[in-house]
Amino acid sequence: MIARGDVSESPIGAPMRLQIHQRIDEISAAQWDALVPDGNPFLAHAFLDALEAEHCLRSDYGWTPHHLTLHADDDLIGAVPLYLKGNSHGEFVFDWAWANAWEQAGHSYYPKLLAAVPYSPVNGPRLLVGSNDAASSRRVVLAQALREHVDKLGLSSVHVNFTNADDAAALGGDGWLRREDTQFHWRNRDWPDFDAFLAALTAKKRKNLRQERAHVASAGVRCAMKHGDEVAEQDWSAIHRLYVSTFEDHGNLPVLTEGFFRRLASTMPKRVIVCECRHRDQLVAMALFLRSNETLYGRYWGARVDVPGLHFEACYYQGIDYCLRHGLRTFEPGAQGEHKIARGFLPTATQSFHYLRDEGFRLAVADYLRRETVSRRAYRADLMLRSPYRDDAGE
């Protein structure tokens, strides 16, 4: 149904047509960005292009761009950030067990198709159609195209990770399997400042947060949130080294290059924020964030000093304070981490959708997901009993 490359194209419900692109720079940045809601930085053409141009996405890392677009004449009316995946690294929706089972049965799980933001467990649309009266029907076209394309290529599966409710309406049937997971998000309850946020916590949690912040201050470390164009040019090398050291310390591959960081600061200067932590004017730690019009996203952290509470200050408290000062509604600090509850982040359901081409395999996974969903909902309900907020605790 869909041509791979940029020459042969097939009409669907003329005058619409679908196309596959092996590089995002083949696609008009202005037309792509017009489909992205809320200024979502991870879906911006500049962000995805930076990953490709700065060599963060490579076939030996398991990532091959394979973007899907939907056109009406010369107009781009739909798009999906799509990749051929040779493994399941950098996805944060873990299907290693599925891959193992399918390969033990004598089949190839990889390559598979993945609609996602590389290396980023951030929520948002994946079927990009903008805001118009035809949006719902165009999402259905894109969802159908994903299924038909994976059938045509003879791949095991296609996956749509960390998507939103609008996409769910298009992906909710026709063989798609829904999977839930849990993250921890902070919601702005219209507190005027950080002290008002603290006052909303139980006495014990409020005391603990103040102590953690006091440890950082008493160590002589000062933190400041700076937008990309406010970061000194010479500091990007140190910021990248801190990112690399954290990944290497945990035995992970630091796939993001210094050029990627610098490119984001240049092309998305007000969407990139760095928490710079300094001791005697020396950069000793950092946390990197991105923001949309409504949401702050915490991404990467690194430190070369061991100061109690510094991780929480740089990655959480500075971010909360930024949201309050700039009127952002939500703060997503990253995947996993029950320790975030005590610091004001509550369990939140996330969702992904999966189409497994083999019917028997699909039925087996569907049965597993039914049981997993019950477990994960019970898990979130139990976590909510640990809410740090006075109102939730009945105080």
C-alpha positions in Angstrom: 0.0 0.0 0.0 2.8 2.5 0.9 5.9 3.0 -1.2 9.2 2.9 0.6 11.2 5.9 -0.5 10.0 9.0 -2.2 9.1 8.0 -5.8 6.3 5.5 -6.0 3.1 6.5 -4.2 -0.3 4.9 -4.0 -3.6 6.8 -3.8 -6.0 6.0 -1.0 -9.5 7.5 -1.0 -8.3 10.0 -3.6 -7.0 12.6 -3.5 -5.1 11.5 -0.4 -1.9 9.5 -0.7 0.6 8.0 1.6 4.4 8.1 1.5 7.4 6.7 3.4 10.5 8.8 4.1 13.9 7.5 5.1 14.9 10.9 6.4 12.8 13.6 8.1 14.6 16.3 6.2 12.7 15.1 3.1 9.6 16.6 4.8 8.7 20.3 5.0 9.5 21.4 8.6 6.7 24.0 8.5 4.1 21.5 7.3 5.2 18.9 9.8 5.1 21.3 12.7 1.7 22.5 11.7 0.4 19.0 12.7 2.0 19.1 16.2 -0.2 20.3 19.0 0.7 22.4 22.1 4.3 23.1 20.9 5.3 19.5 21.8 9.1 19.7 21.6 9.7 16.0 21.1 7.5 15.9 18.0 8.9 19.1 16.5 10.7 18.6 13.2 13.8 20.3 14.7 14.0 17.7 17.5 13.6 14.7 15.2 15.9 16.1 12.6 18.6 16.8 15.2 18.5 13.1 16.3 19.1 12.1 12.7 21.6 14.8 11.7 23.7 14.5 14.8 24.1 10.7 14.5 22.0 9.7 17.5 19.9 7.3 15.4 21.9 4.6 13.7 21.2 1.2 12.3 23.7 -0.3 14.7 21.7 1.2 17.6 18.6 -0.4 16.1 17.0 2.8 14.7 16.2 3.4 11.0 13.9 6.3 10.2 10.9 5.2 8.2 8.5 8.2 8.6 4.9 7.9 7.3 3.2 10.9 5.7 -0.3 11.5 4.4 -0.9 14.1 1.6 -3.7 15.8 -0.1 -2.3 17.2 -3.3 0.8 19.2 -2.1 -0.4 19.6 1.4 0.8 17.4 4.3 -2.3 16.5 6.3 -1.0 13.6 8.4 2.3 12.2 9.7 3.7 9.5 12.0 7.3 9.5 13.4 8.1 6.0 12.4 11.1 3.7 12.7 12.3 0.3 11.7 13.6 -1.2 15.0 16.3 -3.9 15.1 15.9 -4.2 18.9 13.8 -2.8 21.7 16.4 -0.4 23.2 15.4 3.2 23.9 11.6 2.5 23.9 10.6 2.2 27.6 7.6 0.0 26.7 9.2 -3.3 27.4 8.4 -6.1 24.9 11.6 -8.2 25.4 9.5 -11.2 26.6 7.3 -11.0 23.5 10.4 -11.0 21.3 11.9 -13.9 23.2 8.7 -16.0 22.9 8.3 -15.3 19.2 11.9 -16.1 18.4 11.8 -19.3 20.5 8.9 -20.3 18.3 11.2 -20.1 15.3 10.2 -16.6 14.0 11.9 -13.3 13.6 10.6 -10.5 15.9 13.0 -7.9 14.5 12.9 -5.7 12.6 9.6 -4.3 13.8 7.9 -1.0 13.2 7.7 1.6 16.0 5.8 4.9 16.1 7.5 6.8 19.0 9.9 9.5 20.1 13.3 7.9 20.2 14.8 7.5 23.7 12.0 9.5 25.3 9.1 8.0 27.3 7.0 11.2 26.8 3.3 11.2 26.3 1.6 12.8 23.3 0.1 12.1 19.9 1.8 9.8 17.4 -0.8 10.1 14.6 -0.2 13.7 13.8 -3.1 15.4 12.0 -3.4 18.9 13.4 -6.7 20.3 14.7 -9.5 20.3 12.1 -12.8 18.7 11.4 -11.2 15.9 9.5 -8.7 15.0 12.3 -10.5 11.9 13.6 -10.9 10.4 10.1 -7.3 11.1 9.2 -6.1 9.3 12.4 -8.1 6.3 11.3 -6.4 6.4 7.9 -2.9 6.5 9.5 -3.7 3.7 11.9 -5.0 1.6 9.1 -1.9 2.4 7.0 0.4 1.3 9.8 -1.3 -2.1 9.9 -1.3 -2.6 6.1 2.3 -1.5 5.8 3.5 -4.0 8.4 1.5 -6.7 6.6 3.1 -5.7 3.3 6.6 -5.7 4.7 6.0 -9.1 6.4 7.2 -7.8 9.8 6.2 -9.2 13.1 4.5 -6.1 14.5 4.0 -2.4 14.8 3.9 -0.5 18.1 2.6 3.0 19.0 4.1 4.1 22.3 3.1 6.6 24.9 0.2 7.9 22.9 -2.9 10.0 23.9 -6.6 9.6 24.0 -7.2 11.0 20.5 -5.0 8.4 19.0 -6.5 5.7 21.2 -9.9 6.3 19.5 -8.3 5.4 16.2 -6.2 2.5 17.6 -8.8 1.0 19.9 -9.9 -1.9 17.7 -9.2 -3.8 14.5 -6.6 -6.1 16.1 -4.7 -3.4 18.1 -3.8 -4.4 21.6 -3.8 -1.7 24.3 -1.1 -1.8 27.1 -1.1 0.3 30.2 1.9 1.4 32.3 2.6 3.9 35.1 4.5 7.1 35.3 4.6 9.8 38.0 3.5 13.3 37.1 3.1 16.6 38.9 0.0 18.6 38.3 -0.2 22.3 39.0 -3.1 23.1 41.4 -2.8 26.8 40.8 -0.3 27.3 43.6 1.1 30.9 43.4 4.6 29.8 44.4 6.8 27.0 45.8 5.9 27.8 49.4 2.2 27.4 48.6 3.0 24.0 47.0 4.9 23.0 50.1 1.9 24.1 52.3 -0.3 21.6 50.3 1.9 18.7 51.5 1.5 16.7 54.7 3.7 18.0 57.5 6.2 15.1 57.3 6.7 15.4 53.5 7.0 19.2 53.8 9.7 18.9 56.4 11.6 16.3 54.3 11.5 18.5 51.2 12.8 21.5 53.1 15.6 19.4 54.6 16.7 18.1 51.2 16.8 21.6 49.8 18.7 22.8 52.9 21.4 20.1 52.3 22.1 21.5 48.9 22.2 25.1 50.0 24.5 24.3 53.0 26.9 22.5 50.6 27.3 25.8 48.7 25.6 24.6 45.5 23.4 27.0 43.7 21.0 26.0 41.0 19.5 28.1 38.2 17.2 27.2 35.3 18.4 28.6 32.0 16.8 28.4 28.5 19.0 27.1 25.7 20.0 30.5 24.5 21.0 31.6 28.0 23.5 28.7 28.4 27.1 29.8 27.8 28.5 28.3 24.6 31.5 26.8 26.5 29.2 25.1 29.0 27.6 22.7 26.5 30.7 20.4 26.5 30.6 20.1 30.3 26.8 19.5 30.2 27.3 16.7 27.7 30.1 15.2 29.7 27.8 15.1 32.8 25.1 13.3 30.7 27.7 10.8 29.4 29.1 10.0 32.8 25.7 9.2 34.3 24.9 6.8 31.5 28.3 5.1 31.6 28.1 4.8 35.4 24.8 2.8 35.0 26.3 0.7 32.2 24.2 2.3 29.5 25.2 3.6 26.1 25.1 7.5 25.9 23.7 7.7 22.4 23.0 11.5 22.4 25.9 13.5 21.0 27.2 16.9 22.1 26.2 18.1 18.6 22.6 17.1 19.4 22.5 19.1 22.6 24.0 22.2 20.8 21.7 21.8 17.9 18.6 21.8 20.1 19.8 24.9 21.9 20.2 26.6 18.6 17.0 25.5 16.9 14.7 25.3 19.9 16.2 27.8 22.3 13.1 28.5 24.4 12.0 24.8 24.5 15.3 23.6 26.0 16.0 24.3 29.7 19.1 23.4 31.6 19.3 23.4 35.4 22.9 24.5 36.1 24.2 23.6 39.5 27.4 25.4 40.5 29.8 25.4 43.3 32.2 28.3 43.5 31.2 29.1 39.9 32.1 25.6 38.7 29.4 23.5 37.0 29.2 20.4 39.2 25.8 19.0 38.1 23.0 19.6 35.5 19.5 18.5 34.6 18.2 18.9 31.0 14.5 19.6 30.4 12.3 20.4 27.4 9.0 22.1 27.5 5.8 22.5 25.5 3.2 25.3 26.0 1.7 23.4 29.0 4.2 20.7 30.1 7.7 20.5 31.4 9.6 17.3 30.6 12.6 16.1 32.6 15.1 14.2 30.6 18.8 13.8 31.6 20.9 14.4 34.7 24.5 14.3 35.6 26.8 15.3 38.5 30.4 15.1 39.5 29.9 15.7 43.2 28.0 13.7 45.8 25.7 16.2 47.6 22.7 14.8 49.5 19.5 15.9 47.9 21.2 17.4 44.8 19.5 15.0 42.4 16.0 15.9 43.8 16.8 19.6 43.7 18.0 19.7 40.1 15.6 17.2 38.6 12.4 17.9 40.6 12.2 21.0 42.8 13.8 23.3 40.3 11.4 22.0 37.7 8.3 22.4 39.9 9.4 26.0 40.7 9.8 26.6 37.0 6.3 25.4 36.2 4.9 27.6 38.9 6.7 30.7 37.7 5.8 30.1 34.0 2.3 28.8 34.4 2.9 25.2 33.1 0.2 22.7 34.1 2.1 19.4 34.1 5.6 18.2 34.9 6.6 14.8 33.5 10.0 14.0 35.1 10.7 10.7 33.2 9.8 7.0 33.5 9.4 5.0 36.7 10.5 5.9 40.2 8.2 5.5 43.2 10.5 7.9 45.2 8.8 10.7 43.2 5.6 10.3 45.1 7.0 11.8 48.3 8.1 14.8 46.2 4.6 15.6 44.8 4.4 13.4 41.7 1.4 11.1 41.6 0.9 7.8 39.6 -0.5 8.3 36.2 -1.6 5.8 33.6 0.2 5.8 30.2 -0.8 3.7 27.2 0.6 2.1 24.1 -0.9 0.1 21.3 0.5 -2.9 19.5 -0.5 -4.8 16.4 1.0 -8.3 16.2 0.6 -9.7 12.7 0.2 -13.4 13.7 -3.3 -14.0 15.1 -2.2 -16.8 17.5 0.6 -14.7 18.9 -1.8 -11.7 19.1 -4.3 -13.7 21.1 -1.7 -15.0 23.5 -0.4 -11.5 24.2 -3.9 -10.2 24.5 -4.6 -12.7 27.3 -1.4 -11.6 29.0 -2.3 -7.9 28.7 -5.7 -8.4 30.3 -4.1 -9.8 33.4 -1.3 -7.2 33.4 -3.8 -4.4 33.2 -5.7 -5.6 36.3 -2.4 -5.8 38.1 -1.2 -2.3 37.0 -4.5 -0.6 37.9 -4.3 -2.2 41.4 -0.7 -1.0 41.7 -1.7 2.6 40.9 -4.6 2.5 43.3 -2.2 1.3 46.1 0.3 4.0 45.3 -2.4 6.7 45.5 -2.7 5.7 49.2 0.8 7.2 49.6 -0.1 10.6 48.2 1.9 13.4 50.0 -0.9 15.9 49.7 -2.9 16.9 52.8 -6.2 16.8 51.0 -5.6 13.3 49.7 -4.4 12.2 53.2 -7.6 13.6 54.8 -5.6 16.3 56.8 
